[in-house]
Amino acid sequence: MPFRMEDAAAFSKIVSAALLVCGFIILGLMIGRQLEGRGAPGWAVPAGAAVGAVAGMTQGWAMIRPLWKGKGRPRP
């Protein structure tokens, strides 16, 4: 099976989607810690991480979804 440039592009999209999700989780943790430091309840940190994970997964899925939509097409 020869290596194609589209395979490298698909791999880079998968890796960047994973990094995007991690970035959103870290952002949620940081916002939760800031809120907790200002007097918010203790569950603000896990809630911020959960909201960040959901937001990151929706953005990552929007980036990866076109890869699955074009999977059934024959390659030239």
PQR file with spaces between the fields and no chain letter, atoms N, CA, C, O and H, PARSE charges and radii, in Angstrom:
ATOM       1  N    MET     1       0.838   -1.169    0.000 -0.4000 1.5000
ATOM       2  CA   MET     1       0.000    0.000    0.000 -0.0000 2.0000
ATOM       3  C    MET     1       0.890    1.242    0.000  0.5500 1.7000
ATOM       4  O    MET     1       1.630    1.480    0.955 -0.5500 1.4000
ATOM       5  N    PRO     2       0.819    2.010   -1.043 -0.5600 1.5000
ATOM       6  CA   PRO     2       1.674    3.204   -1.109  0.2800 2.0000
ATOM       7  C    PRO     2       1.182    4.309   -0.167  0.5500 1.7000
ATOM       8  O    PRO     2      -0.008    4.419    0.127 -0.5500 1.4000
ATOM       9  N    PHE     3       2.119    5.106    0.284 -0.4000 1.5000
ATOM      10  CA   PHE     3       1.807    6.227    1.164 -0.0000 2.0000
ATOM      11  C    PHE     3       1.330    7.396    0.325  0.5500 1.7000
ATOM      12  O    PHE     3       1.999    7.803   -0.625 -0.5500 1.4000
ATOM      13  H    PHE     3       3.086    5.017    0.045  0.4000 1.0000
ATOM      14  N    ARG     4       0.181    7.932    0.673 -0.4000 1.5000
ATOM      15  CA   ARG     4      -0.370    9.065   -0.071 -0.0000 2.0000
ATOM      16  C    ARG     4      -0.354   10.304    0.806  0.5500 1.7000
ATOM      17  O    ARG     4      -0.347   10.222    2.034 -0.5500 1.4000
ATOM      18  H    ARG     4      -0.362    7.601    1.445  0.4000 1.0000
ATOM      19  N    MET     5      -0.348   11.441    0.152 -0.4000 1.5000
ATOM      20  CA   MET     5      -0.334   12.700    0.873 -0.0000 2.0000
ATOM      21  C    MET     5      -1.644   12.914    1.631  0.5500 1.7000
ATOM      22  O    MET     5      -1.649   13.557    2.681 -0.5500 1.4000
ATOM      23  H    MET     5      -0.354   11.508   -0.846  0.4000 1.0000
ATOM      24  N    GLU     6      -2.748   12.384    1.115 -0.4000 1.5000
ATOM      25  CA   GLU     6      -4.024   12.535    1.823 -0.0000 2.0000
ATOM      26  C    GLU     6      -4.009   11.777    3.144  0.5500 1.7000
ATOM      27  O    GLU     6      -4.687   12.168    4.093 -0.5500 1.4000
ATOM      28  H    GLU     6      -2.743   11.862    0.262  0.4000 1.0000
ATOM      29  N    ASP     7      -3.236   10.690    3.209 -0.4000 1.5000
ATOM      30  CA   ASP     7      -3.111    9.953    4.466 -0.0000 2.0000
ATOM      31  C    ASP     7      -2.399   10.806    5.520  0.5500 1.7000
ATOM      32  O    ASP     7      -2.791   10.810    6.687 -0.5500 1.4000
ATOM      33  H    ASP     7      -2.685   10.371    2.437  0.4000 1.0000
ATOM      34  N    ALA     8      -1.370   11.515    5.111 -0.4000 1.5000
ATOM      35  CA   ALA     8      -0.664   12.407    6.032 -0.0000 2.0000
ATOM      36  C    ALA     8      -1.566   13.549    6.476  0.5500 1.7000
ATOM      37  O    ALA     8      -1.518   13.966    7.633 -0.5500 1.4000
ATOM      38  H    ALA     8      -1.052   11.512    4.163  0.4000 1.0000
ATOM      39  N    ALA     9      -2.381   14.051    5.572 -0.4000 1.5000
ATOM      40  CA   ALA     9      -3.310   15.126    5.934 -0.0000 2.0000
ATOM      41  C    ALA     9      -4.356   14.621    6.918  0.5500 1.7000
ATOM      42  O    ALA     9      -4.704   15.328    7.864 -0.5500 1.4000
ATOM      43  H    ALA     9      -2.420   13.712    4.632  0.4000 1.0000
ATOM      44  N    ALA    10      -4.859   13.416    6.712 -0.4000 1.5000
ATOM      45  CA   ALA    10      -5.842   12.848    7.636 -0.0000 2.0000
ATOM      46  C    ALA    10      -5.216   12.619    9.008  0.5500 1.7000
ATOM      47  O    ALA    10      -5.838   12.905   10.030 -0.5500 1.4000
ATOM      48  H    ALA    10      -4.576   12.841    5.943  0.4000 1.0000
ATOM      49  N    PHE    11      -3.994   12.106    9.034 -0.4000 1.5000
ATOM      50  CA   PHE    11      -3.312   11.882   10.305 -0.0000 2.0000
ATOM      51  C    PHE    11      -3.095   13.194   11.048  0.5500 1.7000
ATOM      52  O    PHE    11      -3.281   13.255   12.263 -0.5500 1.4000
ATOM      53  H    PHE    11      -3.489   11.873    8.203  0.4000 1.0000
ATOM      54  N    SER    12      -2.705   14.239   10.334 -0.4000 1.5000
ATOM      55  CA   SER    12      -2.473   15.523   10.989 -0.0000 2.0000
ATOM      56  C    SER    12      -3.773   16.118   11.513  0.5500 1.7000
ATOM      57  O    SER    12      -3.763   16.801   12.537 -0.5500 1.4000
ATOM      58  H    SER    12      -2.553   14.190    9.347  0.4000 1.0000
ATOM      59  N    LYS    13      -4.890   15.875   10.837 -0.4000 1.5000
ATOM      60  CA   LYS    13      -6.177   16.359   11.344 -0.0000 2.0000
ATOM      61  C    LYS    13      -6.560   15.635   12.628  0.5500 1.7000
ATOM      62  O    LYS    13      -7.095   16.252   13.550 -0.5500 1.4000
ATOM      63  H    LYS    13      -4.899   15.321   10.004  0.4000 1.0000
ATOM      64  N    ILE    14      -6.297   14.351   12.699 -0.4000 1.5000
ATOM      65  CA   ILE    14      -6.616   13.582   13.904 -0.0000 2.0000
ATOM      66  C    ILE    14      -5.779   14.062   15.084  0.5500 1.7000
ATOM      67  O    ILE    14      -6.303   14.248   16.183 -0.5500 1.4000
ATOM      68  H    ILE    14      -5.863   13.850   11.950  0.4000 1.0000
ATOM      69  N    VAL    15      -4.493   14.260   14.864 -0.4000 1.5000
ATOM      70  CA   VAL    15      -3.607   14.714   15.931 -0.0000 2.0000
ATOM      71  C    VAL    15      -3.987   16.124   16.373  0.5500 1.7000
ATOM      72  O    VAL    15      -4.015   16.409   17.571 -0.5500 1.4000
ATOM      73  H    VAL    15      -4.068   14.108   13.972  0.4000 1.0000
ATOM      74  N    SER    16      -4.277   17.003   15.426 -0.4000 1.5000
ATOM      75  CA   SER    16      -4.634   18.362   15.808 -0.0000 2.0000
ATOM      76  C    SER    16      -5.974   18.409   16.523  0.5500 1.7000
ATOM      77  O    SER    16      -6.176   19.260   17.389 -0.5500 1.4000
ATOM      78  H    SER    16      -4.254   16.772   14.453  0.4000 1.0000
ATOM      79  N    ALA    17      -6.897   17.511   16.181 -0.4000 1.5000
ATOM      80  CA   ALA    17      -8.170   17.458   16.905 -0.0000 2.0000
ATOM      81  C    ALA    17      -7.946   17.026   18.350  0.5500 1.7000
ATOM      82  O    ALA    17      -8.585   17.555   19.259 -0.5500 1.4000
ATOM      83  H    ALA    17      -6.734   16.820   15.478  0.4000 1.0000
ATOM      84  N    ALA    18      -7.046   16.073   18.571 -0.4000 1.5000
ATOM      85  CA   ALA    18      -6.741   15.639   19.934 -0.0000 2.0000
ATOM      86  C    ALA    18      -6.110   16.780   20.737  0.5500 1.7000
ATOM      87  O    ALA    18      -6.440   16.975   21.906 -0.5500 1.4000
ATOM      88  H    ALA    18      -6.526   15.643   17.832  0.4000 1.0000
ATOM      89  N    LEU    19      -5.214   17.523   20.114 -0.4000 1.5000
ATOM      90  CA   LEU    19      -4.604   18.657   20.800 -0.0000 2.0000
ATOM      91  C    LEU    19      -5.627   19.754   21.077  0.5500 1.7000
ATOM      92  O    LEU    19      -5.543   20.436   22.098 -0.5500 1.4000
ATOM      93  H    LEU    19      -4.946   17.364   19.163  0.4000 1.0000
ATOM      94  N    LEU    20      -6.579   19.925   20.189 -0.4000 1.5000
ATOM      95  CA   LEU    20      -7.648   20.895   20.388 -0.0000 2.0000
ATOM      96  C    LEU    20      -8.494   20.541   21.605  0.5500 1.7000
ATOM      97  O    LEU    20      -8.822   21.407   22.415 -0.5500 1.4000
ATOM      98  H    LEU    20      -6.648   19.371   19.360  0.4000 1.0000
ATOM      99  N    VAL    21      -8.845   19.258   21.729 -0.4000 1.5000
ATOM     100  CA   VAL    21      -9.630   18.808   22.885 -0.0000 2.0000
ATOM     101  C    VAL    21      -8.842   19.028   24.171  0.5500 1.7000
ATOM     102  O    VAL    21      -9.398   19.501   25.162 -0.5500 1.4000
ATOM     103  H    VAL    21      -8.578   18.554   21.071  0.4000 1.0000
ATOM     104  N    CYS    22      -7.556   18.693   24.167 -0.4000 1.5000
ATOM     105  CA   CYS    22      -6.719   18.901   25.361 -0.0000 2.0000
ATOM     106  C    CYS    22      -6.641   20.381   25.724  0.5500 1.7000
ATOM     107  O    CYS    22      -6.680   20.732   26.903 -0.5500 1.4000
ATOM     108  H    CYS    22      -7.104   18.310   23.361  0.4000 1.0000
ATOM     109  N    GLY    23      -6.533   21.236   24.736 -0.4000 1.5000
ATOM     110  CA   GLY    23      -6.481   22.668   24.999 -0.0000 2.0000
ATOM     111  C    GLY    23      -7.763   23.186   25.619  0.5500 1.7000
ATOM     112  O    GLY    23      -7.720   24.020   26.523 -0.5500 1.4000
ATOM     113  H    GLY    23      -6.501   20.950   23.778  0.4000 1.0000
ATOM     114  N    PHE    24      -8.901   22.706   25.148 -0.4000 1.5000
ATOM     115  CA   PHE    24     -10.171   23.133   25.730 -0.0000 2.0000
ATOM     116  C    PHE    24     -10.318   22.630   27.164  0.5500 1.7000
ATOM     117  O    PHE    24     -10.859   23.336   28.015 -0.5500 1.4000
ATOM     118  H    PHE    24      -8.936   22.028   24.414  0.4000 1.0000
ATOM     119  N    ILE    25      -9.842   21.421   27.436 -0.4000 1.5000
ATOM     120  CA   ILE    25      -9.912   20.901   28.804 -0.0000 2.0000
ATOM     121  C    ILE    25      -9.043   21.739   29.737  0.5500 1.7000
ATOM     122  O    ILE    25      -9.462   22.075   30.845 -0.5500 1.4000
ATOM     123  H    ILE    25      -9.402   20.847   26.745  0.4000 1.0000
ATOM     124  N    ILE    26      -7.852   22.071   29.297 -0.4000 1.5000
ATOM     125  CA   ILE    26      -6.961   22.898   30.117 -0.0000 2.0000
ATOM     126  C    ILE    26      -7.568   24.280   30.329  0.5500 1.7000
ATOM     127  O    ILE    26      -7.476   24.835   31.424 -0.5500 1.4000
ATOM     128  H    ILE    26      -7.512   21.797   28.397  0.4000 1.0000
ATOM     129  N    LEU    27      -8.184   24.840   29.296 -0.4000 1.5000
ATOM     130  CA   LEU    27      -8.850   26.129   29.433 -0.0000 2.0000
ATOM     131  C    LEU    27      -9.982   26.053   30.452  0.5500 1.7000
ATOM     132  O    LEU    27     -10.138   26.951   31.279 -0.5500 1.4000
ATOM     133  H    LEU    27      -8.259   24.389   28.406  0.4000 1.0000
ATOM     134  N    GLY    28     -10.768   24.985   30.395 -0.4000 1.5000
ATOM     135  CA   GLY    28     -11.840   24.805   31.373 -0.0000 2.0000
ATOM     136  C    GLY    28     -11.310   24.676   32.788  0.5500 1.7000
ATOM     137  O    GLY    28     -11.903   25.206   33.728 -0.5500 1.4000
ATOM     138  H    GLY    28     -10.641   24.255   29.723  0.4000 1.0000
ATOM     139  N    LEU    29     -10.191   23.971   32.945 -0.4000 1.5000
ATOM     140  CA   LEU    29      -9.576   23.851   34.275 -0.0000 2.0000
ATOM     141  C    LEU    29      -9.103   25.196   34.791  0.5500 1.7000
ATOM     142  O    LEU    29      -9.297   25.519   35.963 -0.5500 1.4000
ATOM     143  H    LEU    29      -9.710   23.540   32.182  0.4000 1.0000
ATOM     144  N    MET    30      -8.486   25.976   33.926 -0.4000 1.5000
ATOM     145  CA   MET    30      -7.979   27.281   34.344 -0.0000 2.0000
ATOM     146  C    MET    30      -9.121   28.221   34.723  0.5500 1.7000
ATOM     147  O    MET    30      -9.033   28.938   35.720 -0.5500 1.4000
ATOM     148  H    MET    30      -8.328   25.713   32.974  0.4000 1.0000
ATOM     149  N    ILE    31     -10.187   28.217   33.933 -0.4000 1.5000
ATOM     150  CA   ILE    31     -11.338   29.067   34.254 -0.0000 2.0000
ATOM     151  C    ILE    31     -11.980   28.608   35.556  0.5500 1.7000
ATOM     152  O    ILE    31     -12.363   29.436   36.383 -0.5500 1.4000
ATOM     153  H    ILE    31     -10.259   27.635   33.124  0.4000 1.0000
ATOM     154  N    GLY    32     -12.101   27.295   35.748 -0.4000 1.5000
ATOM     155  CA   GLY    32     -12.665   26.778   36.992 -0.0000 2.0000
ATOM     156  C    GLY    32     -11.833   27.148   38.205  0.5500 1.7000
ATOM     157  O    GLY    32     -12.380   27.474   39.259 -0.5500 1.4000
ATOM     158  H    GLY    32     -11.790   26.622   35.077  0.4000 1.0000
ATOM     159  N    ARG    33     -10.522   27.103   38.067 -0.4000 1.5000
ATOM     160  CA   ARG    33      -9.654   27.486   39.186 -0.0000 2.0000
ATOM     161  C    ARG    33      -9.781   28.969   39.500  0.5500 1.7000
ATOM     162  O    ARG    33      -9.764   29.364   40.666 -0.5500 1.4000
ATOM     163  H    ARG    33     -10.077   26.839   37.211  0.4000 1.0000
ATOM     164  N    GLN    34      -9.908   29.790   38.462 -0.4000 1.5000
ATOM     165  CA   GLN    34     -10.095   31.221   38.691 -0.0000 2.0000
ATOM     166  C    GLN    34     -11.414   31.490   39.416  0.5500 1.7000
ATOM     167  O    GLN    34     -11.484   32.302   40.339 -0.5500 1.4000
ATOM     168  H    GLN    34      -9.922   29.469   37.515  0.4000 1.0000
ATOM     169  N    LEU    35     -12.452   30.789   38.973 -0.4000 1.5000
ATOM     170  CA   LEU    35     -13.748   30.970   39.625 -0.0000 2.0000
ATOM     171  C    LEU    35     -13.717   30.499   41.077  0.5500 1.7000
ATOM     172  O    LEU    35     -14.285   31.145   41.957 -0.5500 1.4000
ATOM     173  H    LEU    35     -12.395   30.129   38.223  0.4000 1.0000
ATOM     174  N    GLU    36     -13.059   29.382   41.319 -0.4000 1.5000
ATOM     175  CA   GLU    36     -12.963   28.869   42.686 -0.0000 2.0000
ATOM     176  C    GLU    36     -12.146   29.808   43.565  0.5500 1.7000
ATOM     177  O    GLU    36     -12.451   29.973   44.746 -0.5500 1.4000
ATOM     178  H    GLU    36     -12.598   28.857   40.604  0.4000 1.0000
ATOM     179  N    GLY    37     -11.132   30.412   43.010 -0.4000 1.5000
ATOM     180  CA   GLY    37     -10.326   31.372   43.765 -0.0000 2.0000
ATOM     181  C    GLY    37     -11.103   32.623   44.123  0.5500 1.7000
ATOM     182  O    GLY    37     -10.761   33.312   45.084 -0.5500 1.4000
ATOM     183  H    GLY    37     -10.885   30.278   42.051  0.4000 1.0000
ATOM     184  N    ARG    38     -12.137   32.923   43.366 -0.4000 1.5000
ATOM     185  CA   ARG    38     -12.959   34.113   43.641 -0.0000 2.0000
ATOM     186  C    ARG    38     -14.191   33.794   44.465  0.5500 1.7000
ATOM     187  O    ARG    38     -15.071   34.641   44.621 -0.5500 1.4000
ATOM     188  H    ARG    38     -12.415   32.363   42.586  0.4000 1.0000
ATOM     189  N    GLY    39     -14.262   32.578   44.994 -0.4000 1.5000
ATOM     190  CA   GLY    39     -15.344   32.256   45.904 -0.0000 2.0000
ATOM     191  C    GLY    39     -16.417   31.348   45.340  0.5500 1.7000
ATOM     192  O    GLY    39     -17.437   31.137   45.997 -0.5500 1.4000
ATOM     193  H    GLY    39     -13.548   31.890   44.867  0.4000 1.0000
ATOM     194  N    ALA    40     -16.233   30.813   44.176 -0.4000 1.5000
ATOM     195  CA   ALA    40     -17.216   29.878   43.610 -0.0000 2.0000
ATOM     196  C    ALA    40     -17.131   28.543   44.355  0.5500 1.7000
ATOM     197  O    ALA    40     -16.133   28.287   45.030 -0.5500 1.4000
ATOM     198  H    ALA    40     -15.405   30.984   43.642  0.4000 1.0000
ATOM     199  N    PRO    41     -18.142   27.696   44.251 -0.5600 1.5000
ATOM     200  CA   PRO    41     -18.099   26.397   44.929  0.2800 2.0000
ATOM     201  C    PRO    41     -16.970   25.511   44.409  0.5500 1.7000
ATOM     202  O    PRO    41     -16.402   25.768   43.348 -0.5500 1.4000
ATOM     203  N    GLY    42     -16.657   24.471   45.168 -0.4000 1.5000
ATOM     204  CA   GLY    42     -15.552   23.581   44.823 -0.0000 2.0000
ATOM     205  C    GLY    42     -15.763   22.773   43.561  0.5500 1.7000
ATOM     206  O    GLY    42     -14.795   22.297   42.968 -0.5500 1.4000
ATOM     207  H    GLY    42     -17.119   24.262   46.030  0.4000 1.0000
ATOM     208  N    TRP    43     -17.006   22.607   43.134 -0.4000 1.5000
ATOM     209  CA   TRP    43     -17.262   21.818   41.926 -0.0000 2.0000
ATOM     210  C    TRP    43     -17.044   22.632   40.646  0.5500 1.7000
ATOM     211  O    TRP    43     -17.294   22.129   39.551 -0.5500 1.4000
ATOM     212  H    TRP    43     -17.793   22.994   43.616  0.4000 1.0000
ATOM     213  N    ALA    44     -16.587   23.868   40.768 -0.4000 1.5000
ATOM     214  CA   ALA    44     -16.374   24.700   39.578 -0.0000 2.0000
ATOM     215  C    ALA    44     -15.223   24.162   38.722  0.5500 1.7000
ATOM     216  O    ALA    44     -15.265   24.261   37.495 -0.5500 1.4000
ATOM     217  H    ALA    44     -16.385   24.276   41.658  0.4000 1.0000
ATOM     218  N    VAL    45     -14.208   23.600   39.356 -0.4000 1.5000
ATOM     219  CA   VAL    45     -13.055   23.085   38.597 -0.0000 2.0000
ATOM     220  C    VAL    45     -13.443   21.861   37.769  0.5500 1.7000
ATOM     221  O    VAL    45     -13.170   21.852   36.569 -0.5500 1.4000
ATOM     222  H    VAL    45     -14.174   23.519   40.352  0.4000 1.0000
ATOM     223  N    PRO    46     -14.071   20.819   38.349 -0.5600 1.5000
ATOM     224  CA   PRO    46     -14.462   19.693   37.502  0.2800 2.0000
ATOM     225  C    PRO    46     -15.529   20.060   36.482  0.5500 1.7000
ATOM     226  O    PRO    46     -15.555   19.510   35.381 -0.5500 1.4000
ATOM     227  N    ALA    47     -16.412   20.988   36.845 -0.4000 1.5000
ATOM     228  CA   ALA    47     -17.438   21.409   35.890 -0.0000 2.0000
ATOM     229  C    ALA    47     -16.799   22.160   34.720  0.5500 1.7000
ATOM     230  O    ALA    47     -17.204   21.986   33.570 -0.5500 1.4000
ATOM     231  H    ALA    47     -16.391   21.434   37.740  0.4000 1.0000
ATOM     232  N    GLY    48     -15.808   22.987   35.016 -0.4000 1.5000
ATOM     233  CA   GLY    48     -15.106   23.701   33.944 -0.0000 2.0000
ATOM     234  C    GLY    48     -14.378   22.744   33.020  0.5500 1.7000
ATOM     235  O    GLY    48     -14.366   22.938   31.805 -0.5500 1.4000
ATOM     236  H    GLY    48     -15.480   23.128   35.950  0.4000 1.0000
ATOM     237  N    ALA    49     -13.765   21.705   33.592 -0.4000 1.5000
ATOM     238  CA   ALA    49     -13.079   20.706   32.771 -0.0000 2.0000
ATOM     239  C    ALA    49     -14.070   19.937   31.906  0.5500 1.7000
ATOM     240  O    ALA    49     -13.787   19.638   30.746 -0.5500 1.4000
ATOM     241  H    ALA    49     -13.775   21.547   34.580  0.4000 1.0000
ATOM     242  N    ALA    50     -15.226   19.617   32.469 -0.4000 1.5000
ATOM     243  CA   ALA    50     -16.243   18.884   31.700 -0.0000 2.0000
ATOM     244  C    ALA    50     -16.803   19.733   30.563  0.5500 1.7000
ATOM     245  O    ALA    50     -16.983   19.249   29.446 -0.5500 1.4000
ATOM     246  H    ALA    50     -15.456   19.860   33.412  0.4000 1.0000
ATOM     247  N    VAL    51     -17.074   20.987   30.854 -0.4000 1.5000
ATOM     248  CA   VAL    51     -17.578   21.880   29.798 -0.0000 2.0000
ATOM     249  C    VAL    51     -16.515   22.068   28.721  0.5500 1.7000
ATOM     250  O    VAL    51     -16.830   22.092   27.531 -0.5500 1.4000
ATOM     251  H    VAL    51     -16.929   21.380   31.762  0.4000 1.0000
ATOM     252  N    GLY    52     -15.261   22.201   29.136 -0.4000 1.5000
ATOM     253  CA   GLY    52     -14.179   22.328   28.161 -0.0000 2.0000
ATOM     254  C    GLY    52     -14.028   21.079   27.304  0.5500 1.7000
ATOM     255  O    GLY    52     -13.752   21.170   26.108 -0.5500 1.4000
ATOM     256  H    GLY    52     -15.006   22.181   30.102  0.4000 1.0000
ATOM     257  N    ALA    53     -14.210   19.910   27.921 -0.4000 1.5000
ATOM     258  CA   ALA    53     -14.106   18.655   27.167 -0.0000 2.0000
ATOM     259  C    ALA    53     -15.227   18.547   26.137  0.5500 1.7000
ATOM     260  O    ALA    53     -14.994   18.140   24.999 -0.5500 1.4000
ATOM     261  H    ALA    53     -14.434   19.837   28.892  0.4000 1.0000
ATOM     262  N    VAL    54     -16.441   18.912   26.538 -0.4000 1.5000
ATOM     263  CA   VAL    54     -17.562   18.839   25.597 -0.0000 2.0000
ATOM     264  C    VAL    54     -17.370   19.829   24.455  0.5500 1.7000
ATOM     265  O    VAL    54     -17.595   19.494   23.292 -0.5500 1.4000
ATOM     266  H    VAL    54     -16.630   19.242   27.463  0.4000 1.0000
ATOM     267  N    ALA    55     -16.956   21.041   24.785 -0.4000 1.5000
ATOM     268  CA   ALA    55     -16.732   22.044   23.732 -0.0000 2.0000
ATOM     269  C    ALA    55     -15.603   21.608   22.791  0.5500 1.7000
ATOM     270  O    ALA    55     -15.704   21.766   21.575 -0.5500 1.4000
ATOM     271  H    ALA    55     -16.773   21.314   25.730  0.4000 1.0000
ATOM     272  N    GLY    56     -14.540   21.065   23.361 -0.4000 1.5000
ATOM     273  CA   GLY    56     -13.424   20.606   22.536 -0.0000 2.0000
ATOM     274  C    GLY    56     -13.798   19.436   21.646  0.5500 1.7000
ATOM     275  O    GLY    56     -13.365   19.360   20.496 -0.5500 1.4000
ATOM     276  H    GLY    56     -14.458   20.936   24.349  0.4000 1.0000
ATOM     277  N    MET    57     -14.612   18.510   22.182 -0.4000 1.5000
ATOM     278  CA   MET    57     -15.009   17.362   21.366 -0.0000 2.0000
ATOM     279  C    MET    57     -15.935   17.768   20.222  0.5500 1.7000
ATOM     280  O    MET    57     -15.866   17.197   19.134 -0.5500 1.4000
ATOM     281  H    MET    57     -14.963   18.571   23.116  0.4000 1.0000
ATOM     282  N    THR    58     -16.795   18.749   20.464 -0.4000 1.5000
ATOM     283  CA   THR    58     -17.656   19.192   19.360 -0.0000 2.0000
ATOM     284  C    THR    58     -16.830   19.868   18.271  0.5500 1.7000
ATOM     285  O    THR    58     -17.095   19.677   17.084 -0.5500 1.4000
ATOM     286  H    THR    58     -16.851   19.213   21.348  0.4000 1.0000
ATOM     287  N    GLN    59     -15.842   20.647   18.662 -0.4000 1.5000
ATOM     288  CA   GLN    59     -14.985   21.294   17.670 -0.0000 2.0000
ATOM     289  C    GLN    59     -14.110   20.261   16.952  0.5500 1.7000
ATOM     290  O    GLN    59     -13.920   20.334   15.738 -0.5500 1.4000
ATOM     291  H    GLN    59     -15.627   20.802   19.626  0.4000 1.0000
ATOM     292  N    GLY    60     -13.588   19.311   17.708 -0.4000 1.5000
ATOM     293  CA   GLY    60     -12.775   18.259   17.093 -0.0000 2.0000
ATOM     294  C    GLY    60     -13.585   17.398   16.143  0.5500 1.7000
ATOM     295  O    GLY    60     -13.101   17.028   15.073 -0.5500 1.4000
ATOM     296  H    GLY    60     -13.742   19.252   18.694  0.4000 1.0000
ATOM     297  N    TRP    61     -14.818   17.073   16.524 -0.4000 1.5000
ATOM     298  CA   TRP    61     -15.676   16.276   15.655 -0.0000 2.0000
ATOM     299  C    TRP    61     -16.008   17.035   14.374  0.5500 1.7000
ATOM     300  O    TRP    61     -16.075   16.440   13.299 -0.5500 1.4000
ATOM     301  H    TRP    61     -15.211   17.373   17.394  0.4000 1.0000
ATOM     302  N    ALA    62     -16.214   18.342   14.487 -0.4000 1.5000
ATOM     303  CA   ALA    62     -16.487   19.141   13.294 -0.0000 2.0000
ATOM     304  C    ALA    62     -15.289   19.137   12.348  0.5500 1.7000
ATOM     305  O    ALA    62     -15.454   19.269   11.135 -0.5500 1.4000
ATOM     306  H    ALA    62     -16.159   18.825   15.360  0.4000 1.0000
ATOM     307  N    MET    63     -14.094   18.988   12.895 -0.4000 1.5000
ATOM     308  CA   MET    63     -12.900   18.956   12.057 -0.0000 2.0000
ATOM     309  C    MET    63     -12.672   17.568   11.448  0.5500 1.7000
ATOM     310  O    MET    63     -12.180   17.466   10.324 -0.5500 1.4000
ATOM     311  H    MET    63     -13.960   18.881   13.880  0.4000 1.0000
ATOM     312  N    ILE    64     -13.023   16.501   12.172 -0.4000 1.5000
ATOM     313  CA   ILE    64     -12.763   15.137   11.711 -0.0000 2.0000
ATOM     314  C    ILE    64     -13.902   14.592   10.846  0.5500 1.7000
ATOM     315  O    ILE    64     -13.676   13.733    9.994 -0.5500 1.4000
ATOM     316  H    ILE    64     -13.423   16.583   13.084  0.4000 1.0000
ATOM     317  N    ARG    65     -15.107   15.080   11.059 -0.4000 1.5000
ATOM     318  CA   ARG    65     -16.279   14.534   10.379 -0.0000 2.0000
ATOM     319  C    ARG    65     -16.163   14.473    8.856  0.5500 1.7000
ATOM     320  O    ARG    65     -16.602   13.483    8.271 -0.5500 1.4000
ATOM     321  H    ARG    65     -15.290   15.778   11.751  0.4000 1.0000
ATOM     322  N    PRO    66     -15.604   15.465    8.194 -0.5600 1.5000
ATOM     323  CA   PRO    66     -15.472   15.341    6.736  0.2800 2.0000
ATOM     324  C    PRO    66     -14.611   14.163    6.278  0.5500 1.7000
ATOM     325  O    PRO    66     -14.754   13.696    5.148 -0.5500 1.4000
ATOM     326  N    LEU    67     -13.720   13.679    7.145 -0.4000 1.5000
ATOM     327  CA   LEU    67     -12.911   12.513    6.781 -0.0000 2.0000
ATOM     328  C    LEU    67     -13.788   11.278    6.624  0.5500 1.7000
ATOM     329  O    LEU    67     -13.571   10.477    5.714 -0.5500 1.4000
ATOM     330  H    LEU    67     -13.604   14.058    8.063  0.4000 1.0000
ATOM     331  N    TRP    68     -14.780   11.115    7.503 -0.4000 1.5000
ATOM     332  CA   TRP    68     -15.677    9.961    7.434 -0.0000 2.0000
ATOM     333  C    TRP    68     -16.692   10.113    6.311  0.5500 1.7000
ATOM     334  O    TRP    68     -17.102    9.123    5.705 -0.5500 1.4000
ATOM     335  H    TRP    68     -14.957   11.765    8.242  0.4000 1.0000
ATOM     336  N    LYS    69     -17.094   11.332    6.034 -0.4000 1.5000
ATOM     337  CA   LYS    69     -18.082   11.532    4.970 -0.0000 2.0000
ATOM     338  C    LYS    69     -17.500   11.155    3.608  0.5500 1.7000
ATOM     339  O    LYS    69     -18.220   10.625    2.761 -0.5500 1.4000
ATOM     340  H    LYS    69     -16.761   12.136    6.526  0.4000 1.0000
ATOM     341  N    GLY    70     -16.232   11.416    3.385 -0.4000 1.5000
ATOM     342  CA   GLY    70     -15.605   11.102    2.109 -0.0000 2.0000
ATOM     343  C    GLY    70     -14.977    9.734    2.048  0.5500 1.7000
ATOM     344  O    GLY    70     -14.273    9.424    1.087 -0.5500 1.4000
ATOM     345  H    GLY    70     -15.648   11.846    4.073  0.4000 1.0000
ATOM     346  N    LYS    71     -15.213    8.903    3.052 -0.4000 1.5000
ATOM     347  CA   LYS    71     -14.553    7.590    3.117 -0.0000 2.0000
ATOM     348  C    LYS    71     -15.065    6.626    2.058  0.5500 1.7000
ATOM     349  O    LYS    71     -14.294    5.806    1.561 -0.5500 1.4000
ATOM     350  H    LYS    71     -15.785    9.155    3.833  0.4000 1.0000
ATOM     351  N    GLY    72     -16.343    6.698    1.699 -0.4000 1.5000
ATOM     352  CA   GLY    72     -16.915    5.738    0.765 -0.0000 2.0000
ATOM     353  C    GLY    72     -16.627    6.032   -0.696  0.5500 1.7000
ATOM     354  O    GLY    72     -16.907    5.204   -1.563 -0.5500 1.4000
ATOM     355  H    GLY    72     -16.969    7.364    2.103  0.4000 1.0000
ATOM     356  N    ARG    73     -16.078    7.188   -0.972 -0.4000 1.5000
ATOM     357  CA   ARG    73     -15.804    7.525   -2.366 -0.0000 2.0000
ATOM     358  C    ARG    73     -14.579    6.780   -2.891  0.5500 1.7000
ATOM     359  O    ARG    73     -13.602    6.611   -2.161 -0.5500 1.4000
ATOM     360  H    ARG    73     -15.851    7.860   -0.267  0.4000 1.0000
ATOM     361  N    PRO    74     -14.617    6.339   -4.128 -0.5600 1.5000
ATOM     362  CA   PRO    74     -13.423    5.697   -4.678  0.2800 2.0000
ATOM     363  C    PRO    74     -12.327    6.718   -4.936  0.5500 1.7000
ATOM     364  O    PRO    74     -12.590    7.840   -5.367 -0.5500 1.4000
ATOM     365  N    ARG    75     -11.113    6.315   -4.670 -0.4000 1.5000
ATOM     366  CA   ARG    75      -9.966    7.212   -4.900 -0.0000 2.0000
ATOM     367  C    ARG    75      -9.534    7.127   -6.363  0.5500 1.7000
ATOM     368  O    ARG    75      -9.599    6.062   -6.977 -0.5500 1.4000
ATOM     369  H    ARG    75     -10.899    5.403   -4.320  0.4000 1.0000
ATOM     370  N    PRO    76      -9.102    8.230   -6.898 -0.5600 1.5000
ATOM     371  CA   PRO    76      -8.651    8.204   -8.309  0.2800 2.0000
ATOM     372  C    PRO    76      -7.338    7.462   -8.474  0.5500 1.7000
ATOM     373  O    PRO    76      -6.827    7.352   -9.589 -0.5500 1.4000
